[in-house]
Amino acid sequence: MLASSYVYILTSAKNGTLYVGVTTNLVTRISKHREKTADGFTKKYNITQLVYYEVHDSIEAAITREKVIKKWKRKWKLDLIEKLNPEWNDLFELICA
C-alpha cells in the first residue's frame, strides 16, 4: 500500500484567515493545530477548522501541490474550498471516523 500525504486548508471561520499546509499524518497534524500546541501562524490567528484536503501518493507530490496553492490568489483558494465544501463544514470529524 502506498503511503499517503496530504495538502490541507484550515480557516478561522467561513471566509476567514486561511492556512495551507502539508503532512503525512492528517489527523495528528490537524489535532496539533486544534490544540494549539505549536507556536506559529495558526495559533496566533486561531486557525483550527479543516475545510479542505486532498490526498497524494507521495510527500513530494503533496509539497509540489502545496507550493502551487500557496501562490494562488485568495479567490482561487476560496473557490477550491467552496467547490467541494460549500458549507465550509469542519472536516475534522470526517477524517477521524
ABEGO torsion letter per residue (X at the ends): XBBBBBBBBBBABBGBBBBBBBBABAAAAAAAAAAGABBEAAAAAGBABBABBBBBABAAAAAAAAAAAAABBAAAAAAAAAAABAAGBBAAAAAAX
